[in-house]
Amino acid sequence: VALTVALTVALTVAAVAPGQSPLQRRVVRDVLEYFHGRSNVHFLFKEREVDGVIEREDPSGTFVQLRLGLAQTACRKRAPQRHCRVLDSRRRPTCLACYKFGPGDVPKVLDKYHNCGPSHHLAAKEIRQRDEAECRAVAEVGDTAGDTGLYLPGMFAFSRGLPA
């Protein structure tokens, strides 16, 4: 498993576009790791394209959304090799990823959502609506006073029962 993760990171770093921010590269690595961790995935996949990138900063952190196109390689997941050639006629899934990172020098993931499947699957109206709602929820994490550590009078109510 550690070898698969190391190879996944190596494959991702090799294919990363120079214009991607460090947080975008982190999301791509995390999505590839998630995808390769699924039990129904038997081959390694490489990044084909990254599009639809949104990166927004606000006081509660940074929201990153992107679509990651993947391409199946000839290498099996359990026995990774150094050079894995992409199979043109094989599966080409697309993953939608939405991440909210906290503020700071080393931002931690506050919330995330990914959905990976065939391109036509992600285009279905019901799935697209669910994805949009999930991504909105991820983007809003930390936007309220309760999530930022600021406590105002009346936010919580405590009651104590009488002794029995």
DSSP file with accessible surface (Angstrom, degrees, kcal/mol):
  #  RESIDUE AA STRUCTURE BP1 BP2  ACC     N-H-->O    O-->H-N    N-H-->O    O-->H-N    TCO  KAPPA ALPHA  PHI   PSI    X-CA   Y-CA   Z-CA
    1    1 A V     >        0   0  134      0, 0.0     4,-2.4     0, 0.0     5,-0.2   0.000 360.0 360.0 360.0 -44.2    0.0    0.0    0.0
    2    2 A A  H  >  +     0   0   81      1,-0.2     4,-2.7     2,-0.2     5,-0.2   0.893 360.0  51.3 -62.4 -38.0    2.8    2.4    0.9
    3    3 A L  H  > S+     0   0  116      2,-0.2     4,-2.7     1,-0.2    -1,-0.2   0.911 109.0  50.6 -65.6 -39.9    4.5    1.6   -2.4
    4    4 A T  H  > S+     0   0   17      2,-0.2     4,-2.8     1,-0.2    -2,-0.2   0.927 111.6  47.5 -62.8 -44.0    1.2    2.3   -4.3
    5    5 A V  H  X S+     0   0   46     -4,-2.4     4,-2.6     2,-0.2    -2,-0.2   0.933 112.4  49.5 -64.0 -43.4    0.8    5.7   -2.5
    6    6 A A  H  X S+     0   0   57     -4,-2.7     4,-2.4     1,-0.2    -2,-0.2   0.917 113.5  46.1 -62.5 -42.4    4.5    6.6   -3.3
    7    7 A L  H  X S+     0   0   24     -4,-2.7     4,-3.1     2,-0.2     5,-0.2   0.905 110.1  54.1 -67.7 -38.1    4.0    5.7   -6.9
    8    8 A T  H  X S+     0   0    3     -4,-2.8     4,-2.5     2,-0.2    -2,-0.2   0.936 110.5  46.4 -59.2 -46.4    0.7    7.6   -7.1
    9    9 A V  H  X S+     0   0   49     -4,-2.6     4,-2.9     2,-0.2     5,-0.2   0.928 112.9  49.9 -63.0 -43.1    2.5   10.7   -5.7
   10   10 A A  H  X S+     0   0   55     -4,-2.4     4,-2.0     1,-0.2    -2,-0.2   0.919 111.9  47.4 -62.6 -43.2    5.3   10.2   -8.2
   11   11 A L  H  X S+     0   0   14     -4,-3.1     4,-1.3     2,-0.2    -1,-0.2   0.906 114.3  48.1 -63.8 -39.4    2.9    9.8  -11.1
   12   12 A T  H  X S+     0   0    0     -4,-2.5     4,-0.9    -5,-0.2     3,-0.4   0.940 110.2  49.8 -67.4 -47.2    1.0   12.9  -10.0
   13   13 A V  H >< S+     0   0   86     -4,-2.9     3,-0.7     1,-0.2    -1,-0.2   0.902 109.2  53.1 -61.5 -38.1    4.1   15.1   -9.6
   14   14 A A  H 3< S+     0   0   89     -4,-2.0    -1,-0.2    -5,-0.2    -2,-0.2   0.833 115.2  40.3 -65.9 -30.3    5.3   14.1  -13.0
   15   15 A A  H 3< S+     0   0   41     -4,-1.3    -1,-0.2    -3,-0.4    -2,-0.2   0.470  85.4 121.5 -98.9  -1.9    2.1   15.1  -14.6
   16   16 A V    <<  -     0   0   29     -4,-0.9     9,-0.0    -3,-0.7    -3,-0.0  -0.408  63.9-123.5 -69.2 133.4    1.3   18.3  -12.7
   17   17 A A    >   -     0   0   46     -2,-0.1     3,-1.6     1,-0.1    -1,-0.1  -0.517  16.8-126.3 -73.2 142.8    0.9   21.4  -14.7
   18   18 A P  T 3  S+     0   0  133      0, 0.0    -1,-0.1     0, 0.0    -2,-0.1   0.739 104.6  64.3 -65.1 -19.7    3.3   24.2  -13.7
   19   19 A G  T 3  S+     0   0   76      2,-0.0     2,-0.2     0, 0.0    -2,-0.0   0.498  77.8 108.4 -83.2  -1.9    0.5   26.7  -13.3
   20   20 A Q    <   -     0   0   14     -3,-1.6    -4,-0.0     1,-0.1     0, 0.0  -0.544  68.7-125.6 -80.1 141.2   -1.2   24.8  -10.4
   21   21 A S     >  -     0   0   26     -2,-0.2     4,-2.5     1,-0.1     5,-0.2  -0.340  29.2-104.7 -74.4 163.7   -1.0   26.2   -6.9
   22   22 A P  H  > S+     0   0   92      0, 0.0     4,-2.1     0, 0.0     5,-0.1   0.885 123.3  51.3 -58.2 -37.0    0.3   24.1   -4.0
   23   23 A L  H  > S+     0   0   23      2,-0.2     4,-2.3     1,-0.2     5,-0.2   0.895 108.6  50.8 -68.2 -38.0   -3.2   23.5   -2.7
   24   24 A Q  H  > S+     0   0   24      2,-0.2     4,-2.5     1,-0.2    -1,-0.2   0.927 110.6  49.1 -64.6 -42.4   -4.4   22.4   -6.2
   25   25 A R  H  X S+     0   0   80     -4,-2.5     4,-2.5     1,-0.2    -2,-0.2   0.901 109.9  52.7 -62.4 -38.1   -1.5   19.9   -6.4
   26   26 A R  H  X S+     0   0   75     -4,-2.1     4,-2.5    -5,-0.2    -2,-0.2   0.911 108.9  48.9 -64.5 -40.3   -2.4   18.7   -2.9
   27   27 A V  H  X S+     0   0    0     -4,-2.3     4,-2.9     2,-0.2     5,-0.2   0.935 110.6  50.8 -64.4 -44.2   -6.0   18.1   -4.0
   28   28 A V  H  X S+     0   0    0     -4,-2.5     4,-2.5     1,-0.2     5,-0.2   0.940 112.1  46.9 -59.9 -46.6   -4.9   16.2   -7.1
   29   29 A R  H  X S+     0   0   78     -4,-2.5     4,-2.4     1,-0.2    -1,-0.2   0.926 113.5  48.5 -60.4 -44.3   -2.6   14.0   -5.0
   30   30 A D  H  X S+     0   0   40     -4,-2.5     4,-2.6     2,-0.2    -2,-0.2   0.901 111.3  49.1 -64.9 -41.1   -5.4   13.4   -2.5
   31   31 A V  H  X S+     0   0    0     -4,-2.9     4,-3.1     2,-0.2    -1,-0.2   0.920 111.4  49.4 -66.2 -41.9   -8.0   12.5   -5.2
   32   32 A L  H  X S+     0   0    0     -4,-2.5     4,-2.8    -5,-0.2     5,-0.2   0.923 112.0  48.8 -62.5 -41.6   -5.6   10.1   -6.9
   33   33 A E  H  X S+     0   0   87     -4,-2.4     4,-1.3    -5,-0.2    -2,-0.2   0.928 113.3  47.1 -62.7 -44.9   -4.8    8.4   -3.5
   34   34 A Y  H  X S+     0   0   88     -4,-2.6     4,-0.5     2,-0.2     3,-0.3   0.941 113.4  48.5 -60.5 -47.1   -8.6    8.2   -2.8
   35   35 A F  H >< S+     0   0    2     -4,-3.1     3,-1.3     1,-0.2    -2,-0.2   0.928 112.0  47.7 -62.4 -45.6   -9.3    6.8   -6.3
   36   36 A H  H 3< S+     0   0    7     -4,-2.8    -1,-0.2     1,-0.3    -2,-0.2   0.735 104.6  62.8 -69.9 -19.6   -6.5    4.2   -6.1
   37   37 A G  H 3< S+     0   0   63     -4,-1.3    -1,-0.3    -3,-0.3    -2,-0.2   0.605  78.9 107.1 -79.7 -10.5   -7.8    3.2   -2.6
   38   38 A R  S X< S-     0   0   61     -3,-1.3     3,-1.2    -4,-0.5    -3,-0.0  -0.442  73.2-132.9 -71.3 142.7  -11.1    2.0   -4.0
   39   39 A S  T 3  S+     0   0  110      1,-0.3    -1,-0.1    -2,-0.1    -3,-0.0   0.764 102.5  56.7 -69.8 -24.6  -11.6   -1.7   -4.1
   40   40 A N  T 3  S+     0   0   80      2,-0.0     2,-0.6     1,-0.0    -1,-0.3   0.460  86.4  91.6 -88.2   2.2  -12.9   -1.8   -7.6
   41   41 A V    <   +     0   0    0     -3,-1.2     3,-0.0    -6,-0.2    -1,-0.0  -0.867  42.1 163.8 -99.5 117.4   -9.8   -0.1   -9.1
   42   42 A H        +     0   0  103     -2,-0.6    35,-2.8    35,-0.1    36,-0.4   0.546  57.4  55.8-109.8 -13.7   -7.3   -2.7  -10.2
   43   43 A F  E    S-A   76   0A  58     33,-0.3    33,-0.2    34,-0.1     2,-0.2  -0.833  86.1-104.8-118.2 158.9   -5.0   -0.6  -12.4
   44   44 A L  E     -     0   0A   0     31,-2.6    29,-2.6    -2,-0.3     2,-0.4  -0.561  33.5-152.7 -79.5 148.1   -3.1    2.6  -11.8
   45   45 A F  E     -A   72   0A   2     27,-0.2     2,-0.3    -2,-0.2    27,-0.2  -0.923   1.6-150.5-121.7 146.5   -4.4    5.8  -13.3
   46   46 A K  E     -A   71   0A  57     25,-2.6    25,-2.3    -2,-0.4     2,-0.3  -0.838  32.2 -95.0-111.7 155.7   -2.6    9.0  -14.3
   47   47 A E  E     +A   70   0A  22     -2,-0.3    23,-0.2    23,-0.2     3,-0.1  -0.498  39.3 176.5 -67.4 126.6   -3.8   12.6  -14.4
   48   48 A R  E     -     0   0A  83     21,-3.9     2,-0.3     1,-0.4    22,-0.2   0.807  62.4 -19.4 -97.8 -46.0   -5.0   13.4  -17.9
   49   49 A E  E     -A   69   0A  88     20,-1.4    20,-3.2     2,-0.0     2,-0.4  -0.987  47.2-145.9-160.5 154.6   -6.3   16.9  -17.3
   50   50 A V  E     +A   68   0A  33     -2,-0.3     2,-0.3    18,-0.2    18,-0.2  -0.999  35.1 153.4-124.7 124.2   -7.3   19.3  -14.6
   51   51 A D  E     +A   67   0A  74     16,-2.4    16,-2.7    -2,-0.4    -2,-0.0  -0.893  43.9  47.1-142.8 175.5  -10.1   21.8  -15.5
   52   52 A G  E    S-     0   0A  52     -2,-0.3     2,-0.3     1,-0.2    -1,-0.1   0.839  72.1-179.7  61.9  34.2  -12.8   23.9  -14.0
   53   53 A V  E     +     0   0A  59     -3,-0.1     2,-0.4    13,-0.1    13,-0.2  -0.508  11.8 177.8 -75.1 128.8  -10.4   25.1  -11.3
   54   54 A I  E     +A   65   0A  64     11,-2.8    11,-2.8    -2,-0.3     2,-0.4  -1.000   3.0 176.1-126.4 126.9  -11.8   27.4   -8.7
   55   55 A E  E     +A   64   0A  69     -2,-0.4     2,-0.4     9,-0.2     9,-0.2  -0.961   8.1 174.3-133.6 116.5   -9.6   28.6   -5.8
   56   56 A R  E     -A   63   0A 122      7,-2.6     7,-3.1    -2,-0.4     2,-0.4  -0.986  15.0-156.2-127.8 131.3  -11.1   31.2   -3.4
   57   57 A E  E     +A   62   0A 157     -2,-0.4     5,-0.2     5,-0.2    -2,-0.0  -0.832  20.6 158.4-104.3 144.3   -9.7   32.6   -0.3
   58   58 A D  E >   -A   61   0A  52      3,-2.7     3,-1.9    -2,-0.4    -2,-0.0  -0.894  58.6 -84.6-147.6 175.3  -11.7   34.1    2.6
   59   59 A P  T 3  S+     0   0  134      0, 0.0     3,-0.1     0, 0.0    84,-0.0   0.785 126.0  54.6 -57.3 -25.6  -11.0   34.7    6.3
   60   60 A S  T 3  S-     0   0   11      1,-0.2     2,-0.3    42,-0.1    83,-0.1   0.548 122.6 -84.0 -86.9  -7.2  -12.1   31.1    7.2
   61   61 A G  E <   -A   58   0A   2     -3,-1.9    -3,-2.7    41,-0.2     2,-0.4  -0.962  56.9 -47.6 142.7-158.7   -9.6   29.5    4.7
   62   62 A T  E     -AB  57 101A  14     39,-2.4    39,-3.2    -2,-0.3     2,-0.5  -0.968  37.1-153.7-122.5 130.9   -9.2   28.5    1.1
   63   63 A F  E     -AB  56 100A   4     -7,-3.1    -7,-2.6    -2,-0.4     2,-0.4  -0.874  13.1-172.6-102.8 130.5  -11.8   26.7   -1.0
   64   64 A V  E     +AB  55  99A   0     35,-3.0    35,-3.0    -2,-0.5     2,-0.4  -0.993   6.4 175.3-125.8 128.5  -10.5   24.6   -4.0
   65   65 A Q  E     +AB  54  98A  47    -11,-2.8   -11,-2.8    -2,-0.4     2,-0.3  -0.997  12.6 151.6-129.9 136.7  -12.7   22.9   -6.6
   66   66 A L  E     - B   0  97A   0     31,-2.2    31,-2.7    -2,-0.4     2,-0.5  -0.988  39.5-126.4-157.1 161.0  -11.5   21.1   -9.7
   67   67 A R  E     -AB  51  96A  69    -16,-2.7   -16,-2.4    -2,-0.3     2,-0.6  -0.968  24.9-159.2-110.7 128.2  -12.3   18.3  -12.1
   68   68 A L  E     -AB  50  95A   0     27,-3.2    27,-2.7    -2,-0.5     2,-0.4  -0.942   2.6-154.6-114.0 115.2   -9.6   15.8  -12.6
   69   69 A G  E     -AB  49  94A   1    -20,-3.2   -21,-3.9    -2,-0.6   -20,-1.4  -0.768  16.5-162.3 -87.5 132.1   -9.6   13.7  -15.7
   70   70 A L  E     -A   47   0A   0     23,-2.9     2,-0.4    -2,-0.4   -23,-0.2  -0.815  10.0-156.3-115.2 156.5   -7.8   10.3  -15.3
   71   71 A A  E     -A   46   0A   4    -25,-2.3   -25,-2.6    -2,-0.3    21,-0.2  -0.999  23.1-119.6-132.7 134.2   -6.5    7.8  -17.8
   72   72 A Q  E     -A   45   0A   9     19,-1.6    15,-3.0    -2,-0.4   -27,-0.2  -0.457  28.3-154.4 -72.6 140.7   -5.9    4.1  -17.1
   73   73 A T  E     -D   86   0B   0    -29,-2.6    13,-0.2    13,-0.3   -29,-0.1  -0.594  27.4-112.0-106.8 175.4   -2.4    2.7  -17.4
   74   74 A A  E    S+     0   0A  41     11,-2.0     2,-0.3    -2,-0.2    12,-0.1   0.553  87.3  99.3 -82.4  -8.3   -1.1   -0.7  -18.2
   75   75 A a  E    S-     0   0A   2     10,-0.2   -31,-2.6   -31,-0.2    -2,-0.3  -0.644  73.0-127.7 -86.3 136.2    0.3   -1.1  -14.6
   76   76 A R  E     -A   43   0A 124      3,-0.4     3,-0.4    -2,-0.3   -33,-0.3  -0.500  16.4-126.7 -77.3 149.0   -1.6   -3.1  -12.0
   77   77 A K  S    S+     0   0   11    -35,-2.8   -34,-0.1     1,-0.2    -1,-0.1   0.867 107.9  50.5 -64.3 -37.0   -2.2   -1.3   -8.7
   78   78 A R  S    S+     0   0  185    -36,-0.4    -1,-0.2     1,-0.3   -74,-0.1   0.713 119.1  35.3 -77.2 -23.3   -0.8   -4.2   -6.7
   79   79 A A  S    S-     0   0   64     -3,-0.4    -3,-0.4   -76,-0.0    -1,-0.3  -0.553  82.7-172.7-130.0  68.2    2.5   -4.4   -8.7
   80   80 A P        -     0   0   26      0, 0.0     2,-0.3     0, 0.0    -3,-0.1  -0.283   4.6-158.1 -66.6 148.5    3.4   -0.8   -9.7
   81   81 A Q        -     0   0  121      1,-0.1     3,-0.2    -5,-0.1    -6,-0.1  -0.770  27.7-110.7-119.6 168.9    6.2   -0.2  -12.1
   82   82 A R  S    S+     0   0  211     -2,-0.3     2,-0.6     1,-0.2    -1,-0.1   0.920 105.6  36.9 -68.4 -46.2    8.3    2.8  -12.7
   83   83 A H        -     0   0  159     -3,-0.0     2,-0.6     2,-0.0    -1,-0.2  -0.929  69.4-177.3-115.0 112.2    7.0    3.6  -16.2
   84   84 A a        -     0   0    3     -2,-0.6     2,-0.3    -3,-0.2    -2,-0.0  -0.937  17.3-143.4-111.7 119.1    3.3    3.0  -16.8
   85   85 A R        -     0   0  170     -2,-0.6   -11,-2.0     1,-0.1     2,-0.3  -0.595  20.7-115.9 -85.1 141.6    2.1    3.6  -20.3
   86   86 A V  B     -D   73   0B  49     -2,-0.3     2,-0.7   -13,-0.2   -13,-0.3  -0.556  20.3-135.8 -75.3 135.5   -1.4    5.1  -20.7
   87   87 A L    >   -     0   0   27    -15,-3.0     3,-1.2    -2,-0.3   -15,-0.3  -0.842  12.6-159.8 -94.4 114.2   -3.9    2.8  -22.5
   88   88 A D  T 3  S+     0   0  129     -2,-0.7    -1,-0.2     1,-0.3   -16,-0.1   0.843  86.3  46.8 -65.0 -36.4   -5.8    5.0  -25.0
   89   89 A S  T 3  S+     0   0  113    -17,-0.0    -1,-0.3     2,-0.0     3,-0.1   0.310  99.0  89.6 -93.4  12.1   -8.8    2.8  -25.4
   90   90 A R  S <  S-     0   0  143     -3,-1.2    -4,-0.0     1,-0.2   -17,-0.0  -0.241  88.7 -47.1 -99.1-170.1   -9.4    2.1  -21.7
   91   91 A R        -     0   0  119      1,-0.1   -19,-1.6   -20,-0.1    -1,-0.2  -0.216  41.8-172.9 -61.1 142.4  -11.4    3.8  -18.9
   92   92 A R        -     0   0   86    -21,-0.2    27,-0.5    -3,-0.1   -21,-0.2  -0.630  14.9-177.3-135.4  73.3  -11.1    7.6  -18.5
   93   93 A P        -     0   0    8      0, 0.0   -23,-2.9     0, 0.0     2,-0.4  -0.239  15.1-142.3 -71.2 162.4  -13.0    8.5  -15.4
   94   94 A T  E     -BC  69 117A  16     23,-3.0    23,-2.1   -25,-0.2     2,-0.4  -0.982   9.7-157.0-124.6 138.3  -13.5   12.1  -14.1
   95   95 A b  E     -BC  68 116A   0    -27,-2.7   -27,-3.2    -2,-0.4     2,-0.5  -0.959   5.2-153.4-117.8 133.9  -13.4   13.2  -10.5
   96   96 A L  E     -BC  67 115A   4     19,-2.7    19,-2.0    -2,-0.4     2,-0.4  -0.909  20.1-173.0 -99.4 130.4  -14.9   16.3   -9.0
   97   97 A A  E     -BC  66 114A   0    -31,-2.7   -31,-2.2    -2,-0.5     2,-0.4  -0.993  13.5-178.3-130.0 133.7  -13.1   17.4   -5.9
   98   98 A c  E     +BC  65 113A   0     15,-2.7    15,-2.2    -2,-0.4     2,-0.4  -0.996  12.6 175.6-129.4 123.8  -14.1   20.2   -3.5
   99   99 A Y  E     -BC  64 112A   2    -35,-3.0   -35,-3.0    -2,-0.4     2,-0.5  -0.979  20.3-157.2-130.8 143.1  -11.8   21.0   -0.5
  100  100 A K  E     -BC  63 111A   0     11,-2.7    10,-3.2    -2,-0.4    11,-1.3  -0.987  16.0-165.8-119.6 120.3  -11.8   23.6    2.2
  101  101 A F  E     -BC  62 109A   0    -39,-3.2   -39,-2.4    -2,-0.5     8,-0.2  -0.863  18.6-122.3-104.9 142.0   -8.5   24.3    3.8
  102  102 A G        -     0   0    6      6,-2.9   -41,-0.2    -2,-0.4   -40,-0.1  -0.262  37.7 -91.1 -73.5 165.4   -8.0   26.2    7.0
  103  103 A P  S    S+     0   0   95      0, 0.0     5,-0.3     0, 0.0     2,-0.2  -0.309  77.0  75.7 -72.9 162.2   -5.9   29.3    7.2
  104  104 A G  S    S-     0   0   58      1,-0.1     0, 0.0     3,-0.1     0, 0.0  -0.563  90.4 -69.8 125.8 172.9   -2.2   29.2    8.0
  105  105 A D  S    S+     0   0  168      1,-0.3    -1,-0.1    -2,-0.2     0, 0.0   0.863 130.5  31.3 -69.0 -39.5    1.2   28.2    6.6
  106  106 A V  S    S-     0   0  130     -3,-0.1    -1,-0.3     2,-0.0    -4,-0.1  -0.788  92.5-153.1-118.5  85.0    0.4   24.5    6.6
  107  107 A P        -     0   0   22      0, 0.0     2,-0.3     0, 0.0    -3,-0.1  -0.350   3.4-145.8 -66.2 134.0   -3.4   24.5    5.9
  108  108 A K        -     0   0  147     -5,-0.3    -6,-2.9    -2,-0.1     2,-0.5  -0.689  27.1-100.0 -95.8 155.4   -5.3   21.5    7.2
  109  109 A V  E     -C  101   0A  50     -2,-0.3    -8,-0.2    -8,-0.2     3,-0.1  -0.624  35.4-179.1 -75.9 118.2   -8.3   20.1    5.4
  110  110 A L  E     -     0   0A  65    -10,-3.2     2,-0.3    -2,-0.5    -1,-0.2   0.834  69.3 -16.3 -84.0 -38.5  -11.5   21.3    7.1
  111  111 A D  E     -C  100   0A  65    -11,-1.3   -11,-2.7    30,-0.1    -1,-0.4  -0.977  64.4-174.4-161.5 156.6  -13.9   19.4    4.8
  112  112 A K  E     -C   99   0A  93     -2,-0.3     2,-0.3   -13,-0.2   -13,-0.2  -0.988   8.7-167.6-154.6 160.6  -13.8   17.7    1.5
  113  113 A Y  E     +C   98   0A  30    -15,-2.2   -15,-2.7    -2,-0.3     2,-0.3  -0.974   9.6 177.8-149.5 132.2  -16.0   16.0   -1.1
  114  114 A H  E     -C   97   0A  32     -2,-0.3     2,-0.4   -17,-0.2   -17,-0.2  -0.997   8.5-175.7-134.8 150.4  -15.1   13.9   -4.1
  115  115 A N  E     -C   96   0A  19    -19,-2.0   -19,-2.7    -2,-0.3     2,-0.4  -0.958   9.7-175.3-142.0 117.8  -17.1   12.0   -6.7
  116  116 A b  E     +C   95   0A   8     -2,-0.4   -21,-0.2   -21,-0.3    -2,-0.0  -0.950  24.6 114.0-118.0 137.6  -15.4    9.9   -9.3
  117  117 A G  E     -C   94   0A   7    -23,-2.1   -23,-3.0    -2,-0.4     5,-0.1  -0.971  67.0 -42.3-175.8-178.1  -17.1    8.1  -12.2
  118  118 A P    >>  -     0   0   63      0, 0.0     4,-1.8     0, 0.0     3,-0.6  -0.297  59.2-113.3 -59.9 149.8  -17.4    7.9  -16.0
  119  119 A S  H 3> S+     0   0   64    -27,-0.5     4,-0.9     1,-0.3     3,-0.1   0.892 117.9  50.1 -54.7 -43.4  -17.6   11.4  -17.6
  120  120 A H  H 3> S+     0   0  151      1,-0.2     4,-0.5     2,-0.2    -1,-0.3   0.837 106.0  58.1 -67.6 -28.9  -21.2   10.8  -18.7
  121  121 A H  H X4 S+     0   0   75     -3,-0.6     3,-1.0     1,-0.2    -1,-0.2   0.923 105.6  48.1 -65.2 -43.5  -22.1    9.7  -15.2
  122  122 A L  H 3< S+     0   0    3     -4,-1.8    -1,-0.2     1,-0.2    -2,-0.2   0.684 105.2  61.0 -73.1 -15.9  -21.0   13.0  -13.7
  123  123 A A  H 3< S+     0   0   58     -4,-0.9    -1,-0.2    -3,-0.2    -2,-0.2   0.619  75.3 115.3 -86.2 -11.8  -23.0   14.9  -16.3
  124  124 A A  S <X S-     0   0   34     -3,-1.0     4,-2.8    -4,-0.5     5,-0.2  -0.320  73.5-125.2 -60.5 140.2  -26.3   13.5  -15.2
  125  125 A K  H  > S+     0   0  125      1,-0.2     4,-2.5     2,-0.2     5,-0.2   0.887 106.0  48.3 -58.4 -46.0  -28.6   16.2  -13.8
  126  126 A E  H  > S+     0   0  137      1,-0.2     4,-2.2     2,-0.2    -1,-0.2   0.906 114.9  45.4 -63.5 -43.0  -29.3   14.6  -10.4
  127  127 A I  H  > S+     0   0   24      2,-0.2     4,-2.9    -6,-0.2    -2,-0.2   0.916 112.0  52.1 -67.6 -40.3  -25.7   13.9   -9.8
  128  128 A R  H  X S+     0   0   97     -4,-2.8     4,-2.5     1,-0.2    -2,-0.2   0.925 110.4  48.5 -62.2 -41.9  -24.6   17.3  -10.9
  129  129 A Q  H  X S+     0   0  104     -4,-2.5     4,-2.2    -5,-0.2    -1,-0.2   0.917 112.5  47.8 -65.8 -41.6  -27.2   18.9   -8.5
  130  130 A R  H  X S+     0   0  113     -4,-2.2     4,-2.7     2,-0.2     5,-0.2   0.930 111.6  50.7 -64.1 -43.8  -26.0   16.8   -5.6
  131  131 A D  H  X S+     0   0    3     -4,-2.9     4,-2.7     1,-0.2     5,-0.2   0.920 110.0  49.9 -59.2 -43.8  -22.3   17.6   -6.4
  132  132 A E  H  X S+     0   0   97     -4,-2.5     4,-2.3     1,-0.2    -1,-0.2   0.918 112.3  47.4 -62.3 -43.2  -23.1   21.3   -6.5
  133  133 A A  H  X S+     0   0   44     -4,-2.2     4,-2.2     2,-0.2    -2,-0.2   0.922 113.1  48.2 -64.8 -43.4  -24.9   21.1   -3.1
  134  134 A E  H  X S+     0   0   85     -4,-2.7     4,-2.2     1,-0.2    -2,-0.2   0.915 112.5  48.6 -63.6 -42.3  -22.1   19.1   -1.6
  135  135 A c  H  X S+     0   0    5     -4,-2.7     4,-2.6     2,-0.2    -1,-0.2   0.882 109.3  52.8 -67.3 -37.3  -19.5   21.6   -2.9
  136  136 A R  H  X S+     0   0  137     -4,-2.3     4,-1.7    -5,-0.2    -1,-0.2   0.924 109.2  49.8 -60.9 -43.7  -21.5   24.5   -1.6
  137  137 A A  H  X S+     0   0   48     -4,-2.2     4,-0.6     1,-0.2    -2,-0.2   0.910 111.3  48.5 -62.8 -41.1  -21.6   22.9    1.9
  138  138 A V  H >< S+     0   0    2     -4,-2.2     3,-1.2     1,-0.2    -2,-0.2   0.927 110.0  52.3 -64.4 -42.6  -17.8   22.3    1.8
  139  139 A A  H 3< S+     0   0    9     -4,-2.6    -1,-0.2     1,-0.3    -2,-0.2   0.834 107.5  53.0 -63.3 -31.2  -17.2   25.9    0.7
  140  140 A E  H >< S+     0   0  113     -4,-1.7     3,-2.1    -5,-0.2     4,-0.3   0.558  78.4 119.3 -85.7  -6.5  -19.3   27.3    3.6
  141  141 A V  T << S+     0   0   35     -3,-1.2   -30,-0.1    -4,-0.6   -31,-0.1  -0.367  83.8  13.5 -60.4 131.0  -17.4   25.3    6.3
  142  142 A G  T 3  S+     0   0    6    -32,-0.1    -1,-0.3    -2,-0.1    -2,-0.1   0.382  94.8 109.8  86.2  -3.8  -15.8   27.8    8.7
  143  143 A D    <   +     0   0   82     -3,-2.1     2,-0.2     4,-0.1    -2,-0.1   0.698  62.8  75.9 -79.3 -16.9  -17.8   30.7    7.5
  144  144 A T  S >> S-     0   0   83     -4,-0.3     4,-1.0     1,-0.1     3,-0.8  -0.576  91.1-113.8 -94.5 159.7  -20.0   31.0   10.7
  145  145 A A  G >4>S+     0   0   36      1,-0.2     5,-1.4    -2,-0.2     3,-0.5   0.858 114.5  58.3 -59.3 -35.6  -18.8   32.4   14.0
  146  146 A G  G >45S+     0   0   29      1,-0.2     3,-0.6     2,-0.2    -1,-0.2   0.833 104.7  49.9 -66.1 -31.0  -19.1   29.0   15.6
  147  147 A D  G <45S+     0   0  102     -3,-0.8    -1,-0.2     1,-0.2    -2,-0.2   0.697 105.3  56.8 -81.8 -18.6  -16.7   27.4   13.2
  148  148 A T  G <<5S-     0   0   82     -4,-1.0    -1,-0.2    -3,-0.5    -2,-0.2   0.427 116.7-105.5 -94.4   2.1  -14.0   30.1   13.6
  149  149 A G  T < 5S+     0   0   47     -3,-0.6     2,-0.6    -4,-0.4    -3,-0.2   0.501  78.2 133.0  90.0   2.5  -13.7   29.7   17.3
  150  150 A L      < -     0   0   95     -5,-1.4     2,-0.5    -6,-0.2    -1,-0.3  -0.794  38.9-162.8 -90.7 120.4  -15.5   32.9   18.2
  151  151 A Y        -     0   0  153     -2,-0.6    -5,-0.0    -3,-0.1     3,-0.0  -0.924   5.6-169.8-108.9 124.9  -18.1   32.3   20.9
  152  152 A L    >   -     0   0   91     -2,-0.5     3,-1.9     1,-0.1     4,-0.3  -0.807  36.6 -86.0-110.1 152.8  -20.9   34.9   21.3
  153  153 A P  T 3  S+     0   0  131      0, 0.0    -1,-0.1     0, 0.0     0, 0.0  -0.274 114.0  22.7 -56.8 136.6  -23.4   35.2   24.2
  154  154 A G  T 3  S+     0   0   78      2,-0.3     3,-0.0    -3,-0.0    -3,-0.0   0.396  85.8 113.0  90.0  -3.4  -26.5   33.0   23.5
  155  155 A M  S <  S+     0   0   69     -3,-1.9     2,-0.4     1,-0.1    -9,-0.0   0.843  82.8  30.8 -70.2 -31.3  -24.8   30.6   21.1
  156  156 A F        -     0   0  122     -4,-0.3     2,-0.4     2,-0.0    -2,-0.3  -0.957  66.8-159.6-127.7 146.9  -25.1   27.8   23.5
  157  157 A A        -     0   0   99     -2,-0.4     2,-0.4    -3,-0.0     0, 0.0  -0.991  10.2-170.1-124.8 131.2  -27.7   27.0   26.2
  158  158 A F        -     0   0  185     -2,-0.4     2,-0.4     2,-0.0    -2,-0.0  -0.963   2.1-173.4-120.9 140.6  -26.9   24.6   29.0
  159  159 A S        -     0   0  122     -2,-0.4     2,-0.5     0, 0.0    -2,-0.0  -0.971  11.4-150.1-131.2 150.4  -29.4   23.2   31.5
  160  160 A R        -     0   0  237     -2,-0.4     2,-0.0     3,-0.0    -2,-0.0  -0.974  17.8-132.6-122.2 127.4  -28.8   21.2   34.6
  161  161 A G        -     0   0   65     -2,-0.5     3,-0.1     1,-0.1     0, 0.0  -0.314  29.6 -98.0 -74.2 159.5  -31.3   18.7   35.8
  162  162 A L        -     0   0  164      1,-0.1    -1,-0.1    -2,-0.0     2,-0.0  -0.470  49.3 -92.1 -73.1 148.2  -32.4   18.5   39.4
  163  163 A P              0   0  125      0, 0.0    -1,-0.1     0, 0.0    -3,-0.0  -0.343 360.0 360.0 -61.2 143.4  -30.7   15.8   41.5
  164  164 A A              0   0  151     -3,-0.1    -3,-0.0    -2,-0.0     0, 0.0  -0.319 360.0 360.0 -79.8 360.0  -32.7   12.5   41.6
